[in-house]
Amino acid sequence: MKNIYDVICCPVCGARLSLVGKSLVCEGAEKRHVYDVASSGYVNLLPPGRKKNAVTGDSRELVRSRTAFLSTGHYDAVSDAAAHLAAKLVRPSDGPFAFADFGCGEGYHTCRIAGALADTGVPVVGVGFDASKYAAEAGAKRAARSGFSTLALNDSPRGAALCFFAGNFFRPPVFPSSLSCVISMFAPVAYGAADRVLREGGGIVVLIPGPDHLIEMRDLIYPNVRKREEPTPPPAPFKTVERTETRYTVRLTARETVDLFSMTPFSRRVPEEAQRRVTEAGEMTVTVDVSADLIVRG
Ligand SMILES: C[S@@+](CC[C@H](N)C(=O)[O-])C[C@H]1O[C@@H](n2cnc3c(N)ncnc32)[C@H](O)[C@@H]1O
């Protein structure tokens, strides 16, 4: 494994892709499939022609709220926990550490994880997939701003390549056995896909909300806050080998309260009255409670 083109493949025929001008072109034997690189640097690798069951992911507004909230740094300890567990999967004999972030959102955590590993001298090749093209676009812009190498394989001041794609993590356009690590943060875990793309010795880093995550905000929304259930164990052949709990409180400004609420799943589920209680709450203190698991094949 040397670079990004040893990881991503054509979502239609699975052939190798290469950059030709401003497009990724596949080297398929029968037909060449072409994917344009957007000016921001992201590429849409969602399988074409499946409108009926198409995944679309987060909206532009939601991506904006998440960008604004994450930029405050309030969740940095969360990506630190993910990077800490991902580092346990580094095997220098495998060459560059290849990882994919499944449901990467706008790439804030992806960039921090890639950066944390690269800063310890590990050569990194990372890909972020999100069903939302707005998220993938924001990720590509962030990666370029943060000094990562892009699809053009230019020299990177960070010693890491990081590219973002619109893609479905249940059918990721990634070569089998090409990755050391799959990251899944606050998203459904695509165990079947991970099993296919992980090499021997690879693993999944899964981050999910703990029982008290944003409890103060949930208290405002729901009359009787339901306790979150224990995380379900991963399906065979996977098993959890390490769990870290990250827990702290943060004081939010009124603006941050709204941005945080807007990026949570409950912002789209609850009645208007409950939405108003949060958006008019102003400053508040919230608990961040996140569980990070390192999951490997048993
Ligand atoms: C709650 S957000 C988490 C984003 C990011 N991991 C973070 O923690 O900031 C979940 C993300 O998964 C994406 N998503 C949902 N279903 C998907 C799928 N089938 N394939 C790829 N991305 C998906 C959504 O668009 C969204 O950006």
The ligand as a Gaussian input file, in Angstrom:
#p B3LYP/6-31G(d) Opt

LIG

0 1
 C      -23.960000      12.185000      13.198000
 S      -23.022000      12.497000      11.775000
 C      -21.365000      12.255000      12.366000
 C      -20.334000      12.940000      11.525000
 C      -18.890000      12.824000      12.027000
 N      -18.483000      11.444000      12.125000
 C      -18.727000      13.533000      13.345000
 O      -18.670000      12.839000      14.391000
 O      -18.639000      14.780000      13.368000
 C      -23.300000      11.047000      10.780000
 C      -22.797000      11.208000       9.361000
 O      -23.020000       9.966000       8.662000
 C      -23.414000      10.296000       7.329000
 N      -24.102000       9.106000       6.766000
 C      -25.299000       8.577000       7.123000
 N      -25.553000       7.454000       6.408000
 C      -24.480000       7.258000       5.593000
 C      -24.121000       6.250000       4.633000
 N      -24.919000       5.211000       4.369000
 N      -22.925000       6.359000       3.999000
 C      -22.094000       7.417000       4.267000
 N      -22.389000       8.373000       5.171000
 C      -23.557000       8.306000       5.828000
 C      -24.270000      11.543000       7.465000
 O      -24.333000      12.305000       6.266000
 C      -23.517000      12.293000       8.578000
 O      -22.567000      13.204000       8.078000

